[in-house]
Amino acid sequence: MITLFRKHSALDFKTILTRKMLLEITVVLFTILLAGLLGNYIAEIATRQITNVLTRFFVGILIGLLVGLGVGVFVKRIWDRIQKRP
């Protein structure tokens, strides 16, 4: 009988899957870290001259969210190019 799979293919599959999962987790953690740091830094600069604490709070949150979304989209586009997805 002809076998379609080579020996130890399940082990190879698990190894490849584990590597891909670890790489994906690393990219997600890097994206979260980058978005948090950049969002905090840009929100601090943007709200420096606002005197009202409540307004400063909400504007800081809004800017942080926008920066986080921007970083997420940017990293997703780069990640798709790396993985050669159309």
HELIX and SHEET records of a PDB file:
HELIX    1   1 SER A    9  ALA A   46  1                                  38    
HELIX    2   2 VAL A   53  ILE A   82  1                                  30    
END                                                                             
